[in-house]
Amino acid sequence: MKLSGKVAVVTGGSRGIGAAIARKLATEGAHAAIFCRSNGAAAESTVRAIREAGGTASLVLVDVADEVAVRSAMRDVASTFGRIDVLVNNAGIFESAPLGQISRQSFQDQFSTNAWSVLATTQAALDHFPSTGGAIVNVSSSLAVRPEPEAVAYSASKAAVDSLTLGCAIELGARSIRVNAVAPAITRTDMTADIPTQQLQDEVRLTPLGRLAEPDDIADVVAFLCSNDARWITGRSILVDGGRV
Ligand SMILES: NC(=O)c1ccc[n+]([C@@H]2O[C@H](COP(=O)([O-])OP(=O)(O)OC[C@H]3O[C@@H](n4cnc5c(N)ncnc54)[C@H](OP(=O)(O)O)[C@@H]3O)[C@@H](O)[C@H]2O)c1
Protein backbone atom coordinates (compact mmCIF):
# COMPACT_ATOMS: atom_id res chain seq x y z
CA MET A 1 0.00 0.00 0.00
CA LYS A 2 1.45 3.31 -1.11
CA LEU A 3 -0.27 5.67 1.33
CA SER A 4 -0.23 3.59 4.47
CA GLY A 5 -1.01 5.64 7.59
CA LYS A 6 -1.47 8.90 5.67
CA VAL A 7 -4.34 11.30 6.37
CA ALA A 8 -5.97 12.54 3.15
CA VAL A 9 -8.62 15.26 2.78
CA VAL A 10 -10.68 14.85 -0.40
CA THR A 11 -13.05 17.70 -1.21
CA GLY A 12 -16.18 16.80 -3.16
CA GLY A 13 -15.60 13.19 -2.16
CA SER A 14 -19.28 12.31 -1.87
CA ARG A 15 -19.80 11.22 -5.47
CA GLY A 16 -18.32 11.15 -8.97
CA ILE A 17 -14.58 11.62 -9.39
CA GLY A 18 -14.08 12.64 -5.74
CA ALA A 19 -15.71 9.45 -4.43
CA ALA A 20 -13.46 7.36 -6.68
CA ILE A 21 -10.44 9.28 -5.39
CA ALA A 22 -11.47 8.78 -1.75
CA ARG A 23 -11.97 5.03 -2.35
CA LYS A 24 -8.62 4.70 -4.13
CA LEU A 25 -6.64 6.59 -1.47
CA ALA A 26 -8.28 4.45 1.23
CA THR A 27 -7.39 1.29 -0.71
CA GLU A 28 -3.79 2.50 -0.64
CA GLY A 29 -3.95 2.78 3.15
CA ALA A 30 -4.85 6.42 3.75
CA HIS A 31 -7.62 7.67 6.01
CA ALA A 32 -10.03 9.50 3.68
CA ALA A 33 -11.55 12.63 5.25
CA ILE A 34 -14.31 13.53 2.81
CA PHE A 35 -15.49 17.14 2.54
CA CYS A 36 -18.78 17.78 0.76
CA ARG A 37 -21.44 20.42 0.82
CA SER A 38 -24.83 18.88 1.20
CA ASN A 39 -25.30 15.50 -0.35
CA GLY A 40 -25.17 13.52 2.89
CA ALA A 41 -26.71 10.35 1.44
CA ALA A 42 -24.18 9.97 -1.39
CA ALA A 43 -21.35 10.78 0.99
CA GLU A 44 -22.58 8.28 3.59
CA SER A 45 -22.63 5.56 0.96
CA THR A 46 -19.04 6.38 -0.11
CA VAL A 47 -17.89 6.24 3.51
CA ARG A 48 -19.72 2.94 4.00
CA ALA A 49 -18.15 1.44 0.85
CA ILE A 50 -14.67 2.41 2.07
CA ARG A 51 -15.27 0.89 5.51
CA GLU A 52 -16.75 -2.31 4.04
CA ALA A 53 -13.60 -2.66 1.93
CA GLY A 54 -11.49 -2.48 5.11
CA GLY A 55 -10.46 1.16 4.87
CA THR A 56 -11.16 4.14 7.11
CA ALA A 57 -13.07 7.28 6.20
CA SER A 58 -14.85 10.21 7.83
CA LEU A 59 -17.25 12.86 6.61
CA VAL A 60 -17.37 16.65 7.05
CA LEU A 61 -20.17 18.80 5.63
CA VAL A 62 -18.53 22.07 4.61
CA ASP A 63 -18.77 24.58 1.78
CA VAL A 64 -15.24 24.66 0.35
CA ALA A 65 -15.66 28.28 -0.73
CA ASP A 66 -16.28 29.38 2.88
CA GLU A 67 -12.79 29.92 4.23
CA VAL A 68 -13.89 30.22 7.85
CA ALA A 69 -15.75 26.91 7.74
CA VAL A 70 -12.86 25.29 5.84
CA ARG A 71 -10.34 26.39 8.51
CA SER A 72 -12.48 24.90 11.21
CA ALA A 73 -12.98 21.64 9.25
CA MET A 74 -9.21 21.26 8.64
CA ARG A 75 -8.53 21.90 12.33
CA ASP A 76 -11.05 19.19 13.27
CA VAL A 77 -9.45 16.64 10.92
CA ALA A 78 -5.94 17.45 12.15
CA SER A 79 -6.92 17.29 15.81
CA THR A 80 -8.73 13.96 15.34
CA PHE A 81 -6.17 12.24 13.09
CA GLY A 82 -2.98 14.07 14.09
CA ARG A 83 -2.06 15.84 10.86
CA ILE A 84 -2.89 16.21 7.15
CA ASP A 85 -0.51 14.55 4.64
CA VAL A 86 -2.55 14.77 1.46
CA LEU A 87 -5.08 17.30 0.17
CA VAL A 88 -7.11 16.62 -2.98
CA ASN A 89 -9.03 19.67 -4.19
CA ASN A 90 -11.71 18.02 -6.29
CA ALA A 91 -14.97 19.85 -5.42
CA GLY A 92 -16.28 21.80 -8.38
CA ILE A 93 -19.34 23.05 -10.25
CA PHE A 94 -20.05 23.52 -13.96
CA GLU A 95 -22.51 26.03 -15.38
CA SER A 96 -23.06 26.19 -19.11
CA ALA A 97 -24.12 29.36 -20.96
CA PRO A 98 -23.38 30.93 -24.35
CA LEU A 99 -21.50 34.22 -24.61
CA GLY A 100 -23.97 37.03 -24.05
CA GLN A 101 -25.77 35.10 -21.30
CA ILE A 102 -23.05 34.56 -18.69
CA SER A 103 -24.05 36.41 -15.54
CA ARG A 104 -21.66 37.91 -13.01
CA GLN A 105 -23.22 35.63 -10.41
CA SER A 106 -22.51 32.48 -12.42
CA PHE A 107 -18.94 33.63 -13.12
CA GLN A 108 -18.38 34.38 -9.43
CA ASP A 109 -19.95 31.10 -8.28
CA GLN A 110 -17.70 29.05 -10.56
CA PHE A 111 -14.56 31.00 -9.63
CA SER A 112 -15.46 30.80 -5.97
CA THR A 113 -16.13 27.03 -5.86
CA ASN A 114 -13.56 25.95 -8.45
CA ALA A 115 -10.63 28.33 -7.90
CA TRP A 116 -10.90 30.31 -4.65
CA SER A 117 -11.66 27.08 -2.77
CA VAL A 118 -8.29 25.65 -3.87
CA LEU A 119 -6.54 28.56 -2.18
CA ALA A 120 -8.86 28.50 0.84
CA THR A 121 -8.31 24.79 1.54
CA THR A 122 -4.58 24.93 0.78
CA GLN A 123 -4.05 27.84 3.17
CA ALA A 124 -6.16 26.15 5.84
CA ALA A 125 -4.26 22.87 5.52
CA LEU A 126 -0.76 24.38 5.60
CA ASP A 127 -0.47 24.52 9.39
CA HIS A 128 -1.32 20.84 9.59
CA PHE A 129 1.19 19.33 7.15
CA PRO A 130 4.07 17.58 8.93
CA SER A 131 7.58 19.06 8.65
CA THR A 132 8.46 16.18 6.29
CA GLY A 133 6.07 17.59 3.68
CA GLY A 134 3.04 16.29 1.83
CA ALA A 135 1.13 16.29 -1.44
CA ILE A 136 -1.67 18.43 -2.87
CA VAL A 137 -3.53 17.43 -6.03
CA ASN A 138 -6.00 19.81 -7.66
CA VAL A 139 -8.65 18.62 -10.11
CA SER A 140 -8.52 20.93 -13.12
CA SER A 141 -10.07 20.21 -16.54
CA SER A 142 -8.96 19.73 -20.12
CA LEU A 143 -11.15 22.78 -20.81
CA ALA A 144 -8.50 24.89 -19.05
CA VAL A 145 -6.29 24.47 -22.11
CA ARG A 146 -9.01 23.79 -24.70
CA PRO A 147 -12.10 25.86 -23.84
CA GLU A 148 -15.34 24.93 -25.58
CA PRO A 149 -18.35 27.05 -26.54
CA GLU A 150 -20.79 27.68 -23.68
CA ALA A 151 -18.13 26.84 -21.08
CA VAL A 152 -16.03 30.00 -21.11
CA ALA A 153 -16.36 30.90 -17.42
CA TYR A 154 -15.86 27.31 -16.22
CA SER A 155 -12.80 26.92 -18.49
CA ALA A 156 -11.28 30.15 -17.13
CA SER A 157 -11.87 29.00 -13.54
CA LYS A 158 -9.96 25.79 -14.30
CA ALA A 159 -7.14 27.75 -15.99
CA ALA A 160 -6.91 29.59 -12.66
CA VAL A 161 -6.59 26.19 -10.94
CA ASP A 162 -3.61 25.35 -13.20
CA SER A 163 -1.95 28.67 -12.33
CA LEU A 164 -2.64 28.20 -8.60
CA THR A 165 -1.09 24.74 -8.89
CA LEU A 166 2.14 26.10 -10.32
CA GLY A 167 2.28 29.09 -7.97
CA CYS A 168 1.66 27.00 -4.85
CA ALA A 169 4.20 24.39 -5.99
CA ILE A 170 6.88 27.06 -6.33
CA GLU A 171 6.13 28.56 -2.92
CA LEU A 172 5.71 25.26 -1.07
CA GLY A 173 8.67 23.37 -2.56
CA ALA A 174 10.90 24.52 0.30
CA ARG A 175 8.53 22.70 2.69
CA SER A 176 8.63 19.51 0.57
CA ILE A 177 4.95 19.92 -0.23
CA ARG A 178 4.36 18.91 -3.86
CA VAL A 179 1.43 20.48 -5.71
CA ASN A 180 0.11 19.01 -8.96
CA ALA A 181 -3.14 18.87 -10.91
CA VAL A 182 -5.00 16.37 -13.05
CA ALA A 183 -7.02 17.63 -16.00
CA PRO A 184 -9.73 15.21 -17.12
CA ALA A 185 -11.89 15.49 -20.24
CA ILE A 186 -15.54 14.33 -20.10
CA THR A 187 -15.88 11.77 -17.32
CA ARG A 188 -19.08 9.85 -16.55
CA THR A 189 -20.53 11.49 -13.40
CA ASP A 190 -23.61 13.49 -12.34
CA MET A 191 -21.88 16.59 -13.76
CA THR A 192 -21.99 15.21 -17.29
CA ALA A 193 -25.25 13.25 -17.07
CA ASP A 194 -27.20 15.85 -19.07
CA ILE A 195 -24.82 16.05 -22.04
CA PRO A 196 -26.74 15.08 -25.21
CA THR A 197 -25.96 11.63 -26.63
CA GLN A 198 -24.74 13.08 -29.94
CA GLN A 199 -22.14 15.22 -28.15
CA LEU A 200 -20.94 12.21 -26.16
CA GLN A 201 -20.63 10.15 -29.34
CA ASP A 202 -18.59 12.95 -30.95
CA GLU A 203 -16.38 13.05 -27.87
CA VAL A 204 -15.71 9.31 -28.11
CA ARG A 205 -14.91 9.64 -31.83
CA LEU A 206 -12.40 12.44 -31.09
CA THR A 207 -10.72 10.50 -28.26
CA PRO A 208 -7.82 8.31 -29.46
CA LEU A 209 -8.53 5.69 -26.77
CA GLY A 210 -12.11 5.51 -28.04
CA ARG A 211 -14.31 5.86 -24.94
CA LEU A 212 -15.34 8.28 -22.19
CA ALA A 213 -13.45 8.36 -18.88
CA GLU A 214 -14.72 6.61 -15.77
CA PRO A 215 -13.99 8.23 -12.36
CA ASP A 216 -11.49 5.45 -11.54
CA ASP A 217 -9.39 6.45 -14.59
CA ILE A 218 -8.80 9.79 -12.90
CA ALA A 219 -8.50 8.48 -9.33
CA ASP A 220 -5.60 6.16 -10.18
CA VAL A 221 -3.52 9.08 -11.46
CA VAL A 222 -4.39 11.18 -8.40
CA ALA A 223 -3.24 8.34 -6.13
CA PHE A 224 0.05 8.13 -8.04
CA LEU A 225 0.61 11.89 -7.66
CA CYS A 226 -0.09 11.62 -3.91
CA SER A 227 2.39 8.78 -3.49
CA ASN A 228 6.15 8.73 -3.11
CA ASP A 229 6.36 7.34 -6.67
CA ALA A 230 5.72 10.95 -7.80
CA ARG A 231 8.32 12.43 -5.42
CA TRP A 232 10.08 14.36 -8.22
CA ILE A 233 6.94 15.82 -9.80
CA THR A 234 5.58 19.19 -8.72
CA GLY A 235 3.85 22.15 -10.37
CA ARG A 236 2.42 20.04 -13.21
CA SER A 237 -1.10 19.86 -14.61
CA ILE A 238 -1.40 16.45 -16.24
CA LEU A 239 -4.02 15.83 -18.91
CA VAL A 240 -5.82 12.58 -18.07
CA ASP A 241 -8.02 12.52 -21.16
CA GLY A 242 -7.43 9.40 -23.27
CA GLY A 243 -5.50 11.63 -25.68
CA ARG A 244 -8.52 13.88 -26.39
CA VAL A 245 -6.64 17.21 -26.29
N1 LIG B 1 -17.07 15.02 -14.90
C1 LIG B 1 -16.29 15.58 -15.81
O1 LIG B 1 -16.43 15.38 -17.02
C2 LIG B 1 -15.15 16.48 -15.39
C3 LIG B 1 -14.18 16.81 -16.36
C4 LIG B 1 -13.12 17.65 -15.97
C5 LIG B 1 -13.03 18.10 -14.69
N2 LIG B 1 -13.99 17.76 -13.77
C6 LIG B 1 -13.84 18.27 -12.41
O2 LIG B 1 -13.77 17.16 -11.53
C7 LIG B 1 -14.28 17.53 -10.26
C8 LIG B 1 -15.33 16.53 -9.82
O3 LIG B 1 -16.36 16.53 -10.81
P1 LIG B 1 -17.53 15.43 -10.84
O4 LIG B 1 -17.85 15.23 -12.26
O5 LIG B 1 -17.19 14.29 -9.99
O6 LIG B 1 -18.70 16.33 -10.20
P2 LIG B 1 -20.05 15.92 -9.41
O7 LIG B 1 -20.40 14.51 -9.70
O8 LIG B 1 -21.01 17.00 -9.76
O9 LIG B 1 -19.60 16.04 -7.88
C9 LIG B 1 -19.20 17.29 -7.40
C10 LIG B 1 -18.69 17.14 -6.00
O10 LIG B 1 -18.24 18.43 -5.54
C11 LIG B 1 -18.91 18.74 -4.33
N3 LIG B 1 -19.09 20.18 -4.20
C12 LIG B 1 -19.56 21.04 -5.14
N4 LIG B 1 -19.56 22.29 -4.64
C13 LIG B 1 -19.11 22.21 -3.37
C14 LIG B 1 -18.90 23.13 -2.34
N5 LIG B 1 -19.16 24.46 -2.50
N6 LIG B 1 -18.41 22.70 -1.15
C15 LIG B 1 -18.15 21.39 -0.95
N7 LIG B 1 -18.32 20.45 -1.90
C16 LIG B 1 -18.81 20.86 -3.08
C17 LIG B 1 -20.22 17.97 -4.38
O11 LIG B 1 -20.72 17.82 -3.07
P3 LIG B 1 -22.27 17.49 -2.80
O12 LIG B 1 -22.43 16.02 -3.09
O13 LIG B 1 -22.43 17.82 -1.36
O14 LIG B 1 -23.06 18.37 -3.72
C18 LIG B 1 -19.75 16.68 -5.02
O15 LIG B 1 -19.13 15.86 -4.06
C19 LIG B 1 -14.80 18.95 -10.41
O16 LIG B 1 -13.83 19.87 -9.97
C20 LIG B 1 -15.00 19.09 -11.91
O17 LIG B 1 -14.94 20.43 -12.33
C21 LIG B 1 -15.04 16.95 -14.09
The ligand as an ORCA input file, in Angstrom:
! r2SCAN-3c Opt
* xyz 0 1
  N     -17.068     15.017    -14.899
  C     -16.288     15.577    -15.807
  O     -16.433     15.378    -17.024
  C     -15.145     16.478    -15.388
  C     -14.180     16.810    -16.357
  C     -13.122     17.647    -15.969
  C     -13.035     18.098    -14.690
  N     -13.985     17.760    -13.768
  C     -13.841     18.268    -12.414
  O     -13.766     17.157    -11.531
  C     -14.277     17.527    -10.256
  C     -15.329     16.531     -9.824
  O     -16.358     16.530    -10.809
  P     -17.527     15.434    -10.844
  O     -17.850     15.235    -12.265
  O     -17.187     14.292     -9.990
  O     -18.699     16.331    -10.201
  P     -20.049     15.917     -9.411
  O     -20.395     14.507     -9.702
  O     -21.009     17.002     -9.757
  O     -19.604     16.044     -7.877
  C     -19.203     17.292     -7.399
  C     -18.692     17.145     -6.001
  O     -18.235     18.429     -5.543
  C     -18.912     18.737     -4.331
  N     -19.087     20.176     -4.200
  C     -19.557     21.041     -5.139
  N     -19.564     22.290     -4.642
  C     -19.110     22.209     -3.368
  C     -18.904     23.132     -2.337
  N     -19.164     24.458     -2.500
  N     -18.411     22.702     -1.152
  C     -18.152     21.392     -0.948
  N     -18.322     20.447     -1.896
  C     -18.808     20.859     -3.085
  C     -20.219     17.974     -4.383
  O     -20.715     17.817     -3.067
  P     -22.275     17.493     -2.805
  O     -22.434     16.024     -3.089
  O     -22.433     17.816     -1.357
  O     -23.056     18.365     -3.721
  C     -19.750     16.676     -5.024
  O     -19.128     15.862     -4.062
  C     -14.805     18.954    -10.407
  O     -13.828     19.873     -9.972
  C     -15.003     19.094    -11.914
  O     -14.939     20.432    -12.331
  C     -15.044     16.950    -14.095
*
